[in-house]
Amino acid sequence: MKEFTLEDLKQNDGKDGRPAYVAVDGIVYDVTNNNHWAGGNHHGNQAGCDLSDAILKSPHGKDILKKIDKVGILK
């Protein structure tokens, strides 16, 4: 799997044709083709960020991540 820094992750914000990636607990997920992440945004959470804390507060928790492709790890 590819290694991402926080700076790398920020470049994958889902805007202007860029992929939309999010990190949770050190794993980077590709939410580019997920309809809930249109435009790189989902309920106020922005792609290109580490959302480890936000996912714990979400109604679905980490279970939703099982359906999303992993593309790398966050260094």
DRENPA-3360 file (N, C-alpha, C; in nm, 2 decimals, always signed):
BEGIN
1 = MKEFTLED = +0.08/-0.12/+0.00/+0.00/+0.00/+0.00/+0.09/+0.12/+0.00 ~ +0.04/+0.23/-0.06/+0.11/+0.35/-0.07/+0.11/+0.42/+0.07 ~ +0.22/+0.49/+0.10/+0.24/+0.57/+0.22/+0.20/+0.72/+0.19 ~ +0.12/+0.78/+0.28/+0.08/+0.92/+0.26/+0.13/+0.99/+0.38 ~ +0.17/+1.12/+0.36/+0.19/+1.21/+0.47/+0.06/+1.29/+0.48 ~ +0.05/+1.37/+0.59/-0.07/+1.46/+0.60/-0.07/+1.55/+0.48 ~ +0.04/+1.60/+0.43/+0.05/+1.69/+0.32/+0.00/+1.62/+0.19 ~ +0.04/+1.49/+0.17/-0.01/+1.42/+0.06/-0.16/+1.40/+0.06;
9 = LKQNDGKD = -0.21/+1.37/+0.18/-0.35/+1.35/+0.20/-0.43/+1.47/+0.17 ~ -0.38/+1.59/+0.21/-0.45/+1.72/+0.18/-0.47/+1.74/+0.03 ~ -0.38/+1.69/-0.05/-0.39/+1.71/-0.19/-0.50/+1.63/-0.26 ~ -0.55/+1.53/-0.18/-0.66/+1.44/-0.23/-0.79/+1.48/-0.17 ~ -0.84/+1.60/-0.20/-0.96/+1.66/-0.13/-1.09/+1.64/-0.21 ~ -1.08/+1.58/-0.33/-1.20/+1.55/-0.41/-1.25/+1.67/-0.49 ~ -1.17/+1.78/-0.50/-1.21/+1.90/-0.57/-1.13/+1.91/-0.70 ~ -1.19/+1.97/-0.80/-1.13/+1.99/-0.93/-1.07/+1.87/-0.99;
17 = GRPAYVAV = -1.15/+1.76/-0.98/-1.11/+1.63/-1.04/-1.01/+1.55/-0.97 ~ -0.97/+1.60/-0.85/-0.87/+1.52/-0.77/-0.95/+1.41/-0.69 ~ -0.88/+1.30/-0.66/-0.94/+1.19/-0.58/-0.98/+1.24/-0.44 ~ -1.07/+1.18/-0.38/-1.11/+1.21/-0.25/-1.07/+1.10/-0.15 ~ -0.97/+1.13/-0.07/-0.92/+1.03/+0.03/-0.94/+1.08/+0.17 ~ -0.97/+0.99/+0.26/-0.98/+1.03/+0.40/-0.89/+0.92/+0.48 ~ -0.84/+0.96/+0.59/-0.77/+0.87/+0.68/-0.84/+0.85/+0.81 ~ -0.84/+0.73/+0.85/-0.90/+0.69/+0.98/-0.80/+0.59/+1.05;
25 = DGIVYDVT = -0.75/+0.62/+1.17/-0.66/+0.53/+1.24/-0.55/+0.48/+1.16 ~ -0.49/+0.57/+1.08/-0.37/+0.54/+1.00/-0.39/+0.47/+0.87 ~ -0.51/+0.45/+0.83/-0.55/+0.39/+0.71/-0.61/+0.49/+0.62 ~ -0.57/+0.50/+0.49/-0.62/+0.59/+0.39/-0.73/+0.52/+0.31 ~ -0.84/+0.58/+0.30/-0.96/+0.52/+0.22/-0.99/+0.61/+0.10 ~ -1.04/+0.55/+0.00/-1.08/+0.62/-0.12/-1.23/+0.64/-0.13 ~ -1.27/+0.76/-0.11/-1.42/+0.79/-0.11/-1.46/+0.86/-0.24 ~ -1.37/+0.86/-0.33/-1.40/+0.93/-0.46/-1.53/+0.90/-0.52;
33 = NNNHWAGG = -1.56/+0.78/-0.54/-1.68/+0.74/-0.61/-1.80/+0.71/-0.52 ~ -1.79/+0.75/-0.39/-1.90/+0.73/-0.29/-1.99/+0.85/-0.31 ~ -2.12/+0.82/-0.34/-2.22/+0.93/-0.36/-2.23/+1.02/-0.24 ~ -2.20/+0.97/-0.12/-2.22/+1.05/+0.00/-2.10/+1.15/+0.01 ~ -2.00/+1.14/-0.07/-1.88/+1.22/-0.06/-1.87/+1.31/-0.18 ~ -1.98/+1.34/-0.25/-1.98/+1.43/-0.37/-1.91/+1.56/-0.34 ~ -1.82/+1.60/-0.42/-1.74/+1.72/-0.40/-1.64/+1.72/-0.29 ~ -1.62/+1.60/-0.24/-1.52/+1.58/-0.13/-1.56/+1.62/+0.01;
41 = NHHGNQAG = -1.70/+1.63/+0.02/-1.75/+1.67/+0.15/-1.87/+1.58/+0.19 ~ -1.87/+1.55/+0.32/-1.98/+1.46/+0.37/-2.01/+1.51/+0.51 ~ -2.13/+1.56/+0.53/-2.18/+1.61/+0.66/-2.08/+1.70/+0.73 ~ -2.02/+1.79/+0.65/-1.92/+1.88/+0.71/-1.78/+1.83/+0.73 ~ -1.76/+1.71/+0.69/-1.62/+1.65/+0.69/-1.56/+1.66/+0.56 ~ -1.44/+1.71/+0.55/-1.38/+1.73/+0.42/-1.28/+1.62/+0.39 ~ -1.28/+1.57/+0.26/-1.18/+1.47/+0.22/-1.05/+1.54/+0.22 ~ -0.94/+1.46/+0.23/-0.81/+1.51/+0.24/-0.76/+1.53/+0.38;
49 = CDLSDAIL = -0.84/+1.48/+0.47/-0.81/+1.50/+0.62/-0.81/+1.37/+0.69 ~ -0.75/+1.37/+0.81/-0.76/+1.26/+0.90/-0.89/+1.28/+0.98 ~ -0.98/+1.18/+0.96/-1.11/+1.19/+1.03/-1.13/+1.09/+1.14 ~ -1.02/+1.05/+1.20/-1.02/+0.95/+1.31/-1.12/+0.99/+1.42 ~ -1.11/+1.11/+1.47/-1.20/+1.16/+1.57/-1.34/+1.17/+1.52 ~ -1.36/+1.22/+1.40/-1.50/+1.24/+1.35/-1.57/+1.11/+1.33 ~ -1.50/+1.01/+1.29/-1.57/+0.88/+1.26/-1.63/+0.82/+1.39 ~ -1.56/+0.85/+1.50/-1.61/+0.79/+1.63/-1.74/+0.86/+1.67;
57 = KSPHGKDI = -1.76/+0.99/+1.63/-1.88/+1.06/+1.66/-2.00/+1.04/+1.56 ~ -1.97/+0.97/+1.45/-2.07/+0.95/+1.35/-2.17/+0.84/+1.39 ~ -2.29/+0.84/+1.34/-2.39/+0.74/+1.38/-2.35/+0.60/+1.33 ~ -2.27/+0.59/+1.23/-2.24/+0.46/+1.18/-2.11/+0.41/+1.23 ~ -2.03/+0.49/+1.29/-1.90/+0.45/+1.34/-1.81/+0.39/+1.23 ~ -1.71/+0.31/+1.28/-1.61/+0.25/+1.19/-1.67/+0.14/+1.10 ~ -1.79/+0.09/+1.13/-1.85/-0.01/+1.05/-1.86/+0.02/+0.90 ~ -1.88/+0.15/+0.87/-1.90/+0.19/+0.73/-1.77/+0.18/+0.65;
65 = LKKIDKVG = -1.65/+0.18/+0.72/-1.53/+0.17/+0.65/-1.50/+0.03/+0.59 ~ -1.57/-0.07/+0.63/-1.56/-0.20/+0.57/-1.60/-0.20/+0.43 ~ -1.68/-0.11/+0.38/-1.73/-0.10/+0.25/-1.65/-0.01/+0.16 ~ -1.54/+0.05/+0.21/-1.47/+0.15/+0.14/-1.32/+0.10/+0.11 ~ -1.28/+0.12/-0.01/-1.14/+0.06/-0.05/-1.03/+0.14/+0.02 ~ -0.94/+0.06/+0.07/-0.82/+0.11/+0.13/-0.71/+0.14/+0.02 ~ -0.65/+0.25/+0.03/-0.55/+0.28/-0.07/-0.41/+0.31/-0.02 ~ -0.40/+0.31/+0.12/-0.27/+0.34/+0.17/-0.27/+0.35/+0.32;
73 = ILK = -0.15/+0.39/+0.37/-0.14/+0.42/+0.52/-0.09/+0.56/+0.54 ~ -0.12/+0.62/+0.65/-0.08/+0.75/+0.68/+0.04/+0.75/+0.77 ~ +0.15/+0.81/+0.73/+0.28/+0.81/+0.80/+0.28/+0.92/+0.91;
% end
